[in-house]
């Protein structure tokens, strides 16, 4: 076989392969073809599950994931989202806050996805029905003594699967001591009310300029 014959034979094979690949591309189902979506590198950073490995918390997530999917009540979606949250984002709720919010709420079930704590400034605890993740020992004793009732979140799902007649509360997120230090670095000085990070408290530690208006430093 001469060189020109071999070249012609190879060219015909390449043409045949090209034609076959084009025919295959025409009939490729849409599910196999890629879709060039916009912002493909952006991901949702919100939690889709709790970090905790607590078995009971995971069971609650399973329950409220089902309720959020199968009911049209936004209440279950909110509960599910709060079950995912870290402990910093689930601040405790005091009995005084619950009592204050129940003044105009009637006999609603108070729901707290977090811890309920006692408040010794509250002299009289009203009769309440409380559903929470956790209740401290003293808060539990005061609620039960007042004739109230404490239920778990899975018992709440049986009583109010759509969140009817409930009052959903959460604590103040920015009441932590750490939040007092937060703010822009240069946002210090008299009247700024930002707490400095100091090694000690005393006469010689950050008491003069920048902390008092009378000490010759203005921001």
VENQUIBEL-V442618 format. One record per residue. PSI is psi as a letter, one per 40 degrees, with the letter a starting at -180 (* if undefined). OMEGA is omega in whole degrees, 0 to 359 (NA if undefined). Layout:
BEGIN
PSI&OMEGA ; PSI&OMEGA
END
This chain:
BEGIN
h&182 ; i&182 ; d&181 ; d&179 ; d&179 ; d&179 ; d&179 ; d&179 ; d&180 ; d&179 ; d&179 ; d&178 ; d&179 ; d&178 ; d&180 ; d&179 ; d&180 ; d&179 ; d&181 ; d&180 ; d&178 ; d&178 ; d&180 ; d&180 ; d&180 ; d&186 ; e&177 ; h&181 ; i&183 ; d&183 ; d&181 ; d&181 ; i&179 ; i&178 ; h&181 ; g&183 ; i&178 ; i&179 ; f&183 ; e&182 ; e&181 ; h&180 ; i&178 ; h&184 ; e&178 ; i&181 ; h&175 ; e&179 ; i&178 ; i&176 ; d&182 ; i&177 ; e&179 ; h&185 ; d&183 ; d&175 ; d&179 ; d&177 ; d&176 ; d&178 ; d&179 ; d&180 ; d&184 ; d&172 ; d&177 ; d&181 ; d&179 ; d&181 ; d&189 ; e&176 ; i&180 ; e&183 ; h&176 ; d&181 ; d&182 ; d&177 ; d&179 ; d&179 ; d&180 ; d&180 ; d&181 ; d&175 ; d&178 ; d&193 ; i&175 ; i&184 ; d&177 ; d&180 ; e&174 ; g&184 ; i&181 ; i&178 ; h&181 ; i&178 ; d&180 ; d&177 ; d&178 ; d&181 ; d&181 ; d&182 ; e&181 ; e&182 ; d&182 ; e&184 ; e&179 ; b&184 ; f&181 ; i&175 ; h&178 ; h&182 ; h&178 ; h&176 ; g&184 ; a&184 ; h&174 ; h&184 ; i&179 ; i&175 ; h&184 ; e&174 ; e&179 ; h&185 ; d&182 ; h&178 ; h&179 ; i&177 ; h&185 ; i&169 ; h&188 ; h&172 ; h&184 ; i&175 ; d&183 ; i&177 ; h&181 ; i&186 ; d&183 ; d&178 ; d&179 ; d&181 ; d&182 ; d&179 ; d&181 ; d&179 ; d&179 ; e&180 ; e&180 ; a&183 ; i&177 ; h&179 ; i&178 ; i&183 ; d&176 ; d&173 ; d&176 ; d&180 ; d&177 ; d&182 ; d&183 ; g&182 ; d&178 ; e&178 ; f&180 ; i&178 ; f&178 ; i&176 ; h&184 ; h&182 ; i&168 ; i&186 ; i&179 ; h&186 ; d&186 ; f&179 ; e&179 ; i&179 ; d&182 ; d&183 ; d&180 ; d&181 ; e&188 ; i&177 ; i&179 ; i&186 ; d&182 ; e&183 ; f&178 ; i&178 ; i&181 ; h&178 ; e&181 ; d&175 ; f&174 ; h&183 ; h&180 ; i&172 ; h&181 ; i&183 ; d&181 ; i&174 ; h&180 ; a&183 ; d&189 ; e&188 ; h&174 ; f&178 ; e&189 ; b&187 ; i&183 ; e&178 ; d&180 ; h&182 ; d&183 ; e&186 ; f&165 ; f&178 ; h&182 ; i&177 ; *&NA
END
